[in-house]
Amino acid sequence: MNIGQAAQATGISPKMIRYYERAGLLGRVRRSSAGYRTYDESDLHTLRFVRRSRDLGFTVQQISELVSLWRNTHRSSATVKALVSKHMGNLETKIAELAAMSRTLAHLADNCHGDERPDCPILDDLAEPGCHNSK
């Protein structure tokens, strides 16, 4: 099938499919005699694997490692688990950072009058963190 059909079958845009190919996630993609990319069921399976990995927040480098492990029938599941555990730790750190940002923004929004006056503790804090001067 051509790239448009592969995109439709996997939910990945043609642009991203080309990117994943350049990144080495697909291996060598076959070409027609006219030079167009052609994809078979194996390629689609790999693209779905890549998409699911992206949906779970893995980086392209991590996905490259996962694809390599997936293709290696002699792999150790401990290696896969270690990669996933590290990713989970990074996600948990990011979640904590996002929660802290949300709490800060909620505090700033709670302290903003949101009226016609020009004073704004949100802008004050962005200009000088920790400065909540209300006039």
KOLLONU-482705 format. One record per residue: residue number from 1; residue in one letter; z, x, y of N, C-alpha, C, CB in turn. Coordinates in Angstrom, 1 decimal. Glycine has a CB too. Layout:
! residues N
i,aa,n_zz,n_xx,n_yy,ca_zz,ca_xx,ca_yy,c_zz,c_xx,c_yy,cb_zz,cb_xx,cb_yy
NUM,A,Z,X,Y,Z,X,Y,Z,X,Y,Z,X,Y
...
//
This chain:
! residues 135
i,aa,n_zz,n_xx,n_yy,ca_zz,ca_xx,ca_yy,c_zz,c_xx,c_yy,cb_zz,cb_xx,cb_yy
1,M,0.0,0.8,-1.2,0.0,0.0,0.0,0.0,0.9,1.2,1.2,-0.9,0.0
2,N,-0.5,0.3,2.4,-0.5,1.1,3.6,0.8,1.1,4.3,-1.6,0.6,4.5
3,I,0.9,1.8,5.4,2.2,1.9,6.1,2.7,0.6,6.7,2.1,2.9,7.3
4,G,1.8,-0.3,7.1,2.2,-1.6,7.6,2.8,-2.4,6.5,1.0,-2.3,8.2
5,Q,2.2,-2.4,5.4,2.7,-3.2,4.2,4.1,-2.6,3.8,1.7,-3.2,3.1
6,A,4.2,-1.3,3.8,5.4,-0.6,3.4,6.5,-1.0,4.4,5.3,0.9,3.3
7,A,6.2,-1.0,5.7,7.1,-1.4,6.7,7.6,-2.8,6.5,6.5,-1.3,8.1
8,Q,6.7,-3.7,6.2,7.0,-5.1,6.0,7.9,-5.3,4.7,5.8,-6.0,5.8
9,A,7.6,-4.5,3.7,8.3,-4.6,2.4,9.7,-4.0,2.5,7.6,-3.9,1.3
10,T,10.0,-3.1,3.5,11.3,-2.4,3.5,12.1,-2.8,4.8,11.1,-0.9,3.5
11,G,11.4,-3.4,5.8,12.1,-3.7,7.0,12.3,-2.5,7.9,13.5,-4.3,6.7
12,I,11.5,-1.4,7.7,11.6,-0.2,8.5,10.2,-0.1,9.2,11.8,1.1,7.6
13,S,10.3,0.2,10.5,9.1,0.2,11.3,8.2,1.4,10.9,9.4,0.3,12.8
14,P,6.9,1.2,11.1,6.0,2.3,10.7,6.4,3.6,11.4,4.5,2.0,11.1
15,K,6.8,3.5,12.7,7.2,4.7,13.4,8.4,5.4,12.7,7.7,4.4,14.9
16,M,9.4,4.7,12.2,10.5,5.3,11.5,10.1,5.8,10.1,11.6,4.2,11.4
17,I,9.2,5.1,9.5,8.7,5.6,8.2,8.1,7.0,8.4,7.7,4.6,7.6
18,R,7.2,7.1,9.5,6.6,8.4,9.7,7.7,9.5,10.0,5.6,8.3,10.9
19,Y,8.7,9.1,10.8,9.8,10.0,11.1,10.5,10.4,9.8,10.8,9.3,12.1
20,Y,10.8,9.5,8.9,11.5,9.8,7.7,10.6,10.7,6.8,11.9,8.6,6.9
21,E,9.4,10.5,6.9,8.5,11.4,6.2,8.5,12.8,6.8,7.0,10.9,6.2
22,R,8.5,13.0,8.1,8.6,14.3,8.7,9.9,14.9,8.4,8.4,14.2,10.3
23,A,11.0,14.1,8.3,12.3,14.6,8.1,12.5,15.1,6.6,13.4,13.6,8.4
24,G,11.5,14.8,5.8,11.5,15.2,4.4,12.2,14.2,3.5,12.2,16.5,4.3
25,L,12.5,13.0,3.9,13.3,12.1,3.1,12.4,11.4,2.0,13.9,11.0,4.0
26,L,11.1,11.4,2.2,10.3,10.7,1.3,9.6,11.6,0.3,9.2,9.9,2.0
27,G,9.6,12.9,0.6,8.9,13.8,-0.3,7.4,13.8,0.2,9.0,13.4,-1.8
28,R,6.5,14.2,-0.6,5.1,14.2,-0.2,4.5,12.8,-0.3,4.3,15.3,-1.0
29,V,4.0,12.3,0.8,3.4,11.0,0.7,1.9,11.2,0.5,3.6,10.2,2.0
30,R,1.4,10.4,-0.5,0.0,10.5,-0.8,-0.9,9.9,0.3,-0.3,9.7,-2.1
31,R,-2.1,10.4,0.4,-3.1,10.0,1.4,-4.3,9.5,0.7,-3.4,11.1,2.4
32,S,-4.9,8.5,1.3,-6.2,8.0,0.8,-7.3,9.0,1.1,-6.5,6.6,1.4
33,S,-8.5,8.7,0.6,-9.6,9.6,0.9,-10.0,9.6,2.4,-10.9,9.2,0.1
34,A,-9.6,8.5,3.1,-9.8,8.5,4.5,-8.6,9.1,5.3,-10.0,7.0,5.0
35,G,-7.6,9.6,4.6,-6.5,10.2,5.3,-5.3,9.3,5.6,-7.0,10.9,6.5
36,Y,-5.4,8.1,5.2,-4.3,7.1,5.5,-3.2,7.3,4.5,-4.8,5.7,5.5
37,R,-1.9,7.2,4.9,-0.8,7.2,4.0,-0.9,6.1,3.1,0.6,7.2,4.8
38,T,-0.5,6.3,1.8,-0.4,5.3,0.8,1.0,5.4,0.1,-1.5,5.3,-0.2
39,Y,1.6,4.2,-0.1,2.9,4.2,-0.6,2.9,3.4,-1.9,3.9,3.5,0.4
40,D,3.7,3.9,-2.9,3.9,3.2,-4.1,5.3,2.6,-4.2,3.5,4.1,-5.4
41,E,5.6,2.0,-5.3,6.9,1.4,-5.5,8.0,2.4,-5.4,7.0,0.6,-6.9
42,S,7.8,3.6,-5.9,8.8,4.7,-5.8,9.1,5.0,-4.4,8.3,5.9,-6.6
43,D,8.1,5.1,-3.5,8.3,5.3,-2.1,9.1,4.2,-1.5,6.9,5.5,-1.4
44,L,8.8,3.0,-1.8,9.5,1.8,-1.3,10.9,1.8,-1.7,8.8,0.5,-1.7
45,H,11.2,2.2,-2.9,12.6,2.3,-3.4,13.3,3.4,-2.6,12.6,2.7,-4.9
46,T,12.7,4.5,-2.3,13.3,5.5,-1.5,13.6,5.0,-0.1,12.5,6.8,-1.5
47,L,12.6,4.3,0.5,12.7,3.8,1.8,13.9,2.8,1.9,11.4,3.2,2.3
48,R,14.0,2.0,0.9,15.1,1.0,0.9,16.5,1.8,0.8,15.0,0.0,-0.3
49,F,16.5,2.8,0.0,17.7,3.7,-0.1,18.0,4.3,1.3,17.5,4.8,-1.2
50,V,17.0,4.8,1.9,17.2,5.4,3.3,17.7,4.3,4.2,15.9,6.0,3.8
51,R,17.1,3.1,4.2,17.5,2.0,5.1,19.0,1.6,4.9,16.6,0.8,5.0
52,R,19.3,1.5,3.6,20.7,1.1,3.3,21.7,2.2,3.8,20.9,0.9,1.8
53,S,21.3,3.4,3.6,22.1,4.5,4.1,22.3,4.5,5.6,21.5,5.9,3.6
54,R,21.2,4.3,6.3,21.2,4.2,7.8,22.1,3.0,8.2,19.8,4.0,8.4
55,D,22.0,1.9,7.5,22.8,0.7,7.8,24.3,1.0,7.7,22.4,-0.5,6.9
56,L,24.6,2.0,6.8,26.0,2.4,6.6,26.4,3.5,7.5,26.2,2.8,5.1
57,G,25.5,3.9,8.4,25.9,4.8,9.5,25.7,6.3,9.1,27.3,4.6,9.9
58,F,25.1,6.6,8.0,24.8,8.0,7.7,23.8,8.6,8.6,24.4,8.1,6.2
59,T,23.9,9.9,8.9,22.9,10.6,9.7,21.7,10.9,8.9,23.6,11.8,10.4
60,V,20.6,11.3,9.5,19.5,11.7,8.7,19.8,12.9,7.8,18.3,12.0,9.7
61,Q,20.6,13.8,8.3,21.0,15.0,7.5,21.8,14.6,6.3,21.8,16.0,8.4
62,Q,22.7,13.7,6.5,23.5,13.2,5.4,22.6,12.4,4.4,24.6,12.3,5.9
63,I,21.7,11.6,4.9,20.8,10.9,4.1,19.9,11.8,3.2,19.9,9.9,4.9
64,S,19.5,12.9,3.9,18.8,13.9,3.1,19.6,14.4,1.9,18.4,15.1,4.1
65,E,20.8,14.7,2.2,21.7,15.1,1.1,21.9,14.1,0.0,23.1,15.5,1.6
66,L,22.1,12.8,0.5,22.2,11.7,-0.5,20.9,11.5,-1.3,22.6,10.4,0.3
67,V,19.8,11.6,-0.7,18.5,11.4,-1.4,18.4,12.5,-2.4,17.3,11.4,-0.4
68,S,18.7,13.7,-2.0,18.7,14.9,-2.9,19.6,14.7,-4.1,19.0,16.2,-2.2
69,L,20.8,14.2,-3.9,21.8,13.9,-4.9,21.3,12.8,-5.8,23.1,13.6,-4.3
70,W,20.7,11.8,-5.2,20.2,10.6,-5.9,19.1,11.0,-6.9,19.7,9.5,-5.0
71,R,18.2,11.9,-6.5,17.1,12.4,-7.3,17.6,13.4,-8.4,16.1,13.0,-6.4
72,N,18.7,14.0,-8.2,19.2,15.0,-9.1,20.0,14.3,-10.2,20.0,16.1,-8.4
73,T,19.5,14.2,-11.4,20.2,13.6,-12.5,21.4,14.4,-13.0,19.2,13.2,-13.6
74,H,21.5,15.7,-12.6,22.5,16.5,-13.1,23.6,16.7,-12.0,22.0,17.9,-13.4
75,R,23.6,15.8,-11.0,24.6,15.9,-9.9,26.0,15.5,-10.4,24.2,14.9,-8.8
76,S,26.9,15.9,-9.6,28.3,15.5,-9.9,28.6,14.4,-8.9,29.3,16.7,-9.6
77,S,29.2,13.3,-9.5,29.6,12.2,-8.6,30.7,12.6,-7.6,30.0,11.0,-9.5
78,A,31.4,13.6,-8.0,32.4,14.1,-7.0,31.8,14.6,-5.7,33.2,15.3,-7.7
79,T,30.6,15.2,-5.8,29.9,15.7,-4.6,29.5,14.5,-3.8,28.6,16.5,-5.0
80,V,29.0,13.4,-4.4,28.7,12.2,-3.6,29.9,11.6,-3.0,28.0,11.2,-4.6
81,K,31.0,11.5,-3.8,32.2,10.9,-3.2,32.7,11.7,-2.1,33.2,10.8,-4.4
82,A,32.7,13.0,-2.1,33.2,13.9,-1.1,32.4,13.7,0.2,33.1,15.4,-1.4
83,L,31.0,13.5,0.1,30.2,13.3,1.2,30.5,11.9,1.9,28.7,13.3,0.8
84,V,30.7,10.9,1.0,31.1,9.6,1.5,32.5,9.5,2.1,31.0,8.5,0.4
85,S,33.4,10.2,1.5,34.8,10.3,2.0,34.8,10.9,3.4,35.7,11.0,1.1
86,K,34.0,12.0,3.6,34.0,12.6,4.9,33.4,11.7,5.9,33.1,13.9,4.8
87,H,32.3,11.0,5.6,31.7,10.0,6.4,32.7,8.9,6.8,30.4,9.4,5.8
88,M,33.4,8.4,5.8,34.4,7.4,6.1,35.5,7.9,7.1,35.2,7.0,4.8
89,G,35.9,9.1,7.0,36.8,9.7,7.9,36.3,9.7,9.4,37.2,11.1,7.5
90,N,35.0,10.1,9.5,34.3,10.1,10.8,34.2,8.7,11.3,32.9,10.8,10.6
91,L,33.9,7.8,10.5,33.9,6.4,11.0,35.2,5.9,11.4,33.3,5.5,9.8
92,E,36.3,6.2,10.7,37.6,5.8,11.1,38.0,6.4,12.4,38.6,6.1,10.0
93,T,37.6,7.7,12.6,37.9,8.3,13.9,37.2,7.6,15.0,37.5,9.8,13.9
94,K,35.9,7.3,14.8,35.1,6.6,15.8,35.6,5.2,16.1,33.6,6.5,15.3
95,I,36.1,4.5,15.0,36.7,3.2,15.2,37.9,3.3,16.1,37.1,2.5,13.9
96,A,38.8,4.3,15.9,40.0,4.5,16.7,39.6,4.8,18.1,40.8,5.6,16.1
97,E,38.6,5.6,18.3,38.1,5.9,19.7,37.6,4.6,20.4,37.0,7.0,19.7
98,L,36.8,3.8,19.7,36.2,2.6,20.2,37.4,1.6,20.6,35.2,2.0,19.3
99,A,38.4,1.5,19.7,39.5,0.6,20.0,40.3,1.1,21.2,40.4,0.6,18.7
100,A,40.4,2.4,21.4,41.1,2.9,22.6,40.3,2.6,23.8,41.3,4.4,22.5
101,M,39.0,2.7,23.8,38.1,2.4,24.9,38.2,0.9,25.2,36.6,2.7,24.6
102,S,38.2,0.1,24.2,38.3,-1.4,24.4,39.7,-1.7,25.0,38.2,-2.1,23.0
103,R,40.8,-1.1,24.6,42.1,-1.4,25.2,42.1,-1.0,26.7,43.2,-0.6,24.5
104,T,41.5,0.2,27.0,41.4,0.7,28.4,40.6,-0.3,29.2,40.8,2.1,28.5
105,L,39.5,-0.7,28.7,38.6,-1.6,29.5,39.3,-3.0,29.7,37.3,-1.8,28.8
106,A,40.0,-3.5,28.6,40.7,-4.7,28.8,41.8,-4.6,29.8,41.4,-5.1,27.4
107,H,42.5,-3.5,29.8,43.6,-3.3,30.8,43.0,-3.3,32.2,44.3,-1.9,30.6
108,L,41.9,-2.6,32.4,41.2,-2.5,33.7,40.7,-3.9,34.1,40.0,-1.5,33.7
109,A,40.1,-4.6,33.2,39.6,-6.0,33.5,40.8,-6.9,33.9,38.8,-6.5,32.3
110,D,41.9,-6.8,33.2,43.1,-7.6,33.5,43.6,-7.4,34.8,44.2,-7.4,32.4
111,N,43.4,-6.1,35.3,44.0,-5.8,36.6,43.0,-5.9,37.8,44.5,-4.3,36.6
112,C,41.8,-6.4,37.5,40.8,-6.6,38.5,40.9,-8.1,38.9,39.3,-6.3,38.0
113,H,40.9,-8.3,40.2,41.0,-9.7,40.7,39.7,-10.5,40.5,41.3,-9.7,42.2
114,G,38.6,-9.8,40.4,37.3,-10.4,40.2,37.0,-11.5,41.2,37.4,-11.1,38.8
115,D,37.3,-11.1,42.5,37.0,-12.1,43.6,36.1,-11.4,44.6,38.4,-12.5,44.3
116,E,36.1,-11.9,45.8,35.2,-11.4,46.8,35.7,-10.2,47.5,35.0,-12.5,47.8
117,R,36.9,-9.8,47.2,37.5,-8.6,47.9,36.8,-7.3,47.4,39.0,-8.5,47.7
118,P,36.7,-6.3,48.2,36.0,-5.1,47.8,36.8,-4.2,46.9,35.5,-4.3,49.0
119,D,38.1,-4.3,46.9,38.9,-3.3,46.1,38.7,-3.7,44.6,40.4,-3.4,46.5
120,C,38.6,-2.6,43.8,38.3,-2.9,42.4,38.9,-1.7,41.6,36.8,-2.9,42.1
121,P,40.0,-2.1,40.8,40.7,-1.1,40.0,39.8,-0.5,38.9,41.9,-1.6,39.4
122,I,38.7,-1.2,38.5,37.8,-0.7,37.5,37.1,0.5,38.1,36.8,-1.8,37.0
123,L,36.5,0.3,39.3,35.7,1.4,39.9,36.6,2.5,40.3,35.0,0.9,41.1
124,D,37.8,2.2,40.7,38.8,3.2,41.1,39.1,4.1,39.9,40.1,2.6,41.6
125,D,39.3,3.5,38.7,39.6,4.3,37.5,38.4,5.1,37.1,40.1,3.3,36.4
126,L,37.2,4.5,37.2,36.0,5.3,36.8,35.9,6.5,37.7,34.8,4.4,36.9
127,A,36.2,6.4,39.0,36.1,7.5,39.9,37.3,8.5,39.7,36.1,7.0,41.4
128,E,38.4,8.0,39.4,39.6,8.8,39.2,40.5,8.2,38.2,40.4,9.0,40.6
129,P,40.3,8.7,36.9,41.1,8.1,35.8,42.6,8.0,36.1,40.8,8.8,34.5
130,G,43.2,6.9,35.8,44.6,6.7,35.9,45.0,6.2,37.3,45.3,8.0,35.7
131,C,44.0,6.2,38.2,44.3,5.7,39.6,44.0,4.2,39.6,43.4,6.5,40.6
132,H,45.1,3.4,39.8,44.9,2.0,39.9,45.5,1.5,41.2,45.6,1.3,38.7
133,N,44.9,1.9,42.3,45.4,1.5,43.6,44.9,0.1,43.9,45.0,2.5,44.7
134,S,45.8,-0.8,44.1,45.4,-2.1,44.6,45.8,-2.2,46.1,46.1,-3.3,43.7
135,K,44.9,-2.7,46.9,45.1,-2.8,48.3,45.4,-4.3,48.7,44.0,-2.3,49.1
//
